Amino acid sequence: MFGWQARIIQKSPKRVLAALGAVTLALLAGVLVQDPPEGPIDSTSIFLPSGSDLAAATDVIRESFPAAADLRVVQILAKGDVLAADSLRAINDLQIAISSDPAIQPFLVAEPLYGYVQLIELAAAEAGLSLTTITDTQVSLGLAQLAGDPQRAELHDLLQRFIARDATGEPMAGLSLVILDDAGDALGQEQAQLRAHEIAESADTSALDTSIITLAQSDIEAKEARDRNLIVVTLIALAVIVVLLAVFYRTQSDVHITMAGLGMTILWMLGAQAWLSPGGAGIVDPDNILLTLIPVLLISLAVDYALQITGRYREALRDDAERAPDASGRAIARSVRLCGVPVLLAAGTTAVSLLANLTSRFKPIAEFGIIASIGVVSGWIVMTSFVPAARLTLDRWRATKGREPAVQPIADTIPGAAAALPRIAAIVVRRPLPVLAAAIAVTVLAVVAATNLSTTFAVKDFLPRDSEVAENFDYLDENFDGSATLMTVLIETDLSSGRAVRDLSDLHTVLVDPARRPDGIIGPPLSSAGTLLAERTDDEAAVADAFAELRSDVTAAEGDVRRAWALLEGVDAAGFAEVLDFRADGPDRTIIQIPVAVESNEALQELIEEIEALWGGGASEITVTGGDALIALITDELAASQVSSVSLVVAAALAILILYFGLRERRPLLGLITILPIIVTLAWLLGAMWLFGISYNMSTALMVVLTIGIGVDYTIHLTHRFLEEHRESPQVPEALRRAMVTTGGALLGSALTTALGLLMLVFSPLRPMQELGILAAVTILLGLIATFTVLPPLLVLWSRYHRWRGREAGTPSRPASTTA
């Protein structure tokens, strides 16, 4: 099948190298046309699943309530004696300095300042005091009176949400906010957040230790740290891989050729990515954090392809005892012919499986599937062309110098492998069922452990652990139940019905009551129809009377409801438009903005469910979004999405393998046998994640998908080699022993090299990179173990079954090329 490629490489290896070099330059030219991203870095909303209720609700809010869309909170964290009068004035001055800055003013919401200073200022005003002249004594007495006044319990409880105290009850930190919307300019909003940091650096905040916390700053710091550390840690990983390849190859030239091929593969992937980025096709975001996972896959597959090619080449040289002229040329040609099918099948199956991610509603995951599949195909082309062409060119030159090429089997260079692999084969042949039973038992335990996996998605995970921003996030989690954020509740219903008015009133009543509202809500709604109505009924008797009648009259006519809303709009048209939108082409819309602070995704998801349960209308009428709610909902959607994605990827790989083995070998069952170890590996990996305390997040979810790509490569190589050896020797033990020693040795070298190299990612200061390193190494090793312990017993049982069928039919049984 690959005779043409073998002949071209054997005849003109230098031309092959030149052609590959030209393709490399053409792909890298994409860097010249690639445009830098124009929008702000957004670590959360880019993961909104397209077509989801969450994405639709976000679009609706942008359309009807632009001032409430894409809100961002500038958090001012002050540590020290935060309740001293001078400290209160200092933080208030800082809030005013931020909110009055020309670069920030266009993005302020109607009432942008919030926090413990504003709450104390409100309490002081009720007592006839001013924040500008208040003394420490007055603050202390006022707070004591506030704590003992049951009529002001709500204000006191709300204040405690924004003040952290030590074990003795003394105040040690306070949290204040400046709230921004995007005003139709997301990039400007990002710059406004960064400007707040600059203002704080030059502000005099007395004796307080003050920090500004914004999503914009954390996103930028995360990207810089990711780019900076990825280069350093990747170089360390590659250095380890070079050392291990030197041990396994025992020749420097093979190491250099393999690493050059790996480098060319990554360059092809990066070049293709550039052509598909803005400035080119514009279908891929180069800042997609998930794209950093692709080199992990390429390193594993490319090294494996190179080891397979090199191992076959050495076998061919060793078998050519006569060493006639151009023995290297014939050996390379044979290597390419024999490796062509299994490598193509492995690469093709992996690439198609990765393309199944195009069905994901998460755009970053779909983009990952595109670039990863391109990378896999690039690895196949480069490693089956560059490696043999470079090896042949070098060995022909060495032959002119009278030097012999290396012929030592790779398995012989791995300590203990030459003895261990035949023993594994012997055990499997003698006791296939007990080996499978043990694997099944481990799989069951892994599945049970996997049910306890937690699903997370946290911005701070992408920050260096020792950074100030990460420390501030941790401080907020420990002392304020997490970062303060705004949650937006969108309600779409017929607001002309009396039922809707009563439901809105009931919901507002619960949300303003500290004793009844769900835990995690740190204050009454900042804006809502209920808030607007409460503000206007005090001084507008007509509005108060109209809505009082609606709440008491269960049979209120639609016209009466409309007139009541019209009265409210008449007294505050601007405020009305900010929270209510009556529509002729669909359900009416209203929003409720709630300040929240919770310490975990699980608590946030519970809070969302509680808020949805408070709505008296239909479940389809209410959607919670905005702020950290996006994170919780994205996490929930991710868990559901990846289950279907993994299933689809496995199904795609299974279909390809069944089709191949059915058409070429007339043994479709081999497709299922080859994929079963991958399913086992998936279960083992999820169990290992629980064992290592690694949560199921965006990065680790993709690692599960990569398990299929890496594992299927191993199983295809071993299955294909077993069939090849079985044709040469009808004895199953000998065929399996040969397959394990030859191809198994190359797989072992590949797995150890890439696993130990990628394990170096644990030295990254970024938690996702550390988890990636652990999981990549574990995935590779578990895939290898499953290939050596699950696949061989299945192949043995498969061979015995066909031998039995042959005896029953009275015909000789062969491993392939007969009707199954």
PyMOL commands that set and color helices and strands:
alter all, ss='L'
color gray80, all
select helices_A, chain A and resi 3-11+13-28+30-33+45-47+53-64+66-68+85-99+105-107+116-126+136-148+150-161+186-202+215-249+252-276+289-319+327-359+363-400+410-413+417-430+432-450+459-462+468-479+498-511+529-537+541-552+558-571+573-579+601-614+619-621+628-664+669-692+698-728+732-741+743-763+767-789+791-809
alter helices_A, ss='H'
color red, helices_A
select strands_A, chain A and resi 72-79+108-115+163-165+171-180+209-213+485-493+580-581+588-596+622-625
alter strands_A, ss='S'
color yellow, strands_A
deselect
rebuild
show_as cartoon
